[in-house]
Amino acid sequence: MGTKTISLADDAYEKLKRHKREGESFSDVVRRLAGDVPLSEYYGALEQDTADELEQIVEDRREERANSHRRRVDDLRDALE
């Protein structure tokens, strides 16, 4: 992997530097801020109650979608009989 030299305005450099974590290179900072972030970075970002509530909402929506699909299939089957 190669490297590139880029120029940054002083204020942009200072902003980037403020986001730099201990042991992180500027390339790591750019990757992280540009969206190349593993999900593990977000572990613990939500309170457990909030995470549980969101998980229940997702599960409920999946079940609703499955039931809706099942009803459509049943309706089609009945229509074809």
C-alpha positions as CSV (number, residue, x, y, z in Angstrom):
1,M,0.0,0.0,0.0
2,G,1.4,3.4,-1.0
3,T,1.2,6.7,0.7
4,K,0.1,10.2,-0.4
5,T,1.1,13.6,0.8
6,I,-1.8,16.0,1.2
7,S,-2.1,19.6,2.3
8,L,-4.5,20.7,5.0
9,A,-5.4,24.2,6.1
10,D,-4.3,24.8,9.7
11,D,-7.8,24.7,11.1
12,A,-8.6,21.4,9.3
13,Y,-5.4,19.9,10.7
14,E,-6.4,20.9,14.2
15,K,-9.8,19.4,13.8
16,L,-8.4,16.2,12.6
17,K,-5.8,16.2,15.4
18,R,-8.6,16.6,18.0
19,H,-10.2,13.4,16.7
20,K,-6.9,11.4,16.9
21,R,-6.9,8.8,19.6
22,E,-3.9,7.5,21.5
23,G,-1.9,5.1,19.3
24,E,-3.9,6.1,16.2
25,S,-2.2,7.3,13.0
26,F,-3.8,10.1,11.0
27,S,-4.6,7.5,8.3
28,D,-6.5,5.6,11.0
29,V,-8.4,8.8,12.0
30,V,-9.4,9.5,8.4
31,R,-10.6,5.9,7.9
32,R,-12.6,6.0,11.1
33,L,-14.2,9.4,10.4
34,A,-14.8,8.5,6.7
35,G,-17.1,5.6,7.7
36,D,-14.6,2.7,7.6
37,V,-15.5,1.8,11.2
38,P,-16.1,-1.8,12.5
39,L,-19.3,-2.3,14.4
40,S,-17.2,-3.1,17.5
41,E,-16.4,0.6,17.8
42,Y,-20.1,1.2,18.7
43,Y,-20.2,-1.4,21.5
44,G,-21.6,0.2,24.6
45,A,-22.8,3.3,22.9
46,L,-26.4,2.7,24.0
47,E,-27.8,2.2,27.4
48,Q,-28.8,-1.5,27.8
49,D,-32.5,-0.6,28.2
50,T,-32.4,1.3,24.9
51,A,-30.6,-1.5,23.1
52,D,-33.1,-4.0,24.5
53,E,-36.0,-1.8,23.3
54,L,-34.5,-1.4,19.8
55,E,-33.9,-5.1,19.6
56,Q,-37.5,-5.8,20.5
57,I,-38.8,-3.3,17.9
58,V,-36.7,-5.0,15.2
59,E,-37.9,-8.5,16.2
60,D,-41.5,-7.3,16.2
61,R,-41.2,-5.8,12.8
62,R,-39.6,-8.9,11.4
63,E,-42.4,-11.0,12.8
64,E,-45.0,-8.6,11.3
65,R,-43.3,-8.8,7.9
66,A,-43.2,-12.6,8.1
67,N,-46.9,-12.7,9.0
68,S,-47.8,-10.3,6.2
69,H,-45.9,-12.4,3.7
70,R,-47.5,-15.6,5.0
71,R,-51.0,-14.0,4.6
72,R,-50.2,-12.9,1.0
73,V,-49.0,-16.4,0.1
74,D,-52.1,-17.9,1.7
75,D,-54.3,-15.5,-0.3
76,L,-52.6,-16.4,-3.5
77,R,-52.8,-20.1,-2.8
78,D,-56.6,-19.7,-2.1
79,A,-57.1,-17.7,-5.2
80,L,-55.4,-20.4,-7.3
81,E,-57.4,-23.3,-5.9
